[in-house]
């Protein structure tokens, strides 16, 4: 979660009221200090006192807005970081030109794409396994290329720092001479992995469960192991495990 400050007029009383609504009371500087790990600021209006610009190095200045700033404000802003990454706004609190945005992170990643034809599915499968060891995810789509040729599009989601390395692997493992790259943002629901014990078909098993605010999902490898142990079809075991997990009196959140 990010707490993002945005203002046209820096009114301390309005800011205190907004922060009080969010559960923060007391001295502004102390509150900013406590929030500093998650506190950001958007662009700052240009100060009427231009001598203050020297103290605003590192912040984005909006020359289309003018605002009265003083040294007290500068002391507060030192606890803020300039917001650079895209974000998704959840809530907005506003009073007299002062706004606090409660936002979720949007993660920046790179998409790699290439089209291949005249290649066997076995070669594509091998390449996908090798790529997946370095990437976030990899997909294959069947499509029609130029001159009506059947082909495959290989699409890879990867952290920016690994994009070039993965692109080289794609060129070496697939019959392609180039890879398209472009940056995208993605929103990820917070999740965690917990261990649970379930009783199913008269036996108890330990398994891992992915838990988020919107869903619970047993780990596939654990479900497969349990299905082999009880000698039941995997879809039957999966649904039974999911039913048992949902019936548990547990606050998954």
Protein Blocks (a to p, Z undefined) as FASTA:
>chain_A
ZZddddfbdcfklmmmmmmmnopacjfklmmmmmmmmgccddddddfblmlmmmmgoiac
dfkbccdddfklmmmmmmpccdfbdcddfbdcdeehiacddddddddddddddddehiaf
klmmmmmmmmmmmmmbdcddddddehhiacddddddddfklmmmmmmmmmmmpccfbdcd
ddddddddddddddddddeehiacdddddddfkbccddfklmmmmmmmnopafklmmmmm
mmmmmmpccdfZZ
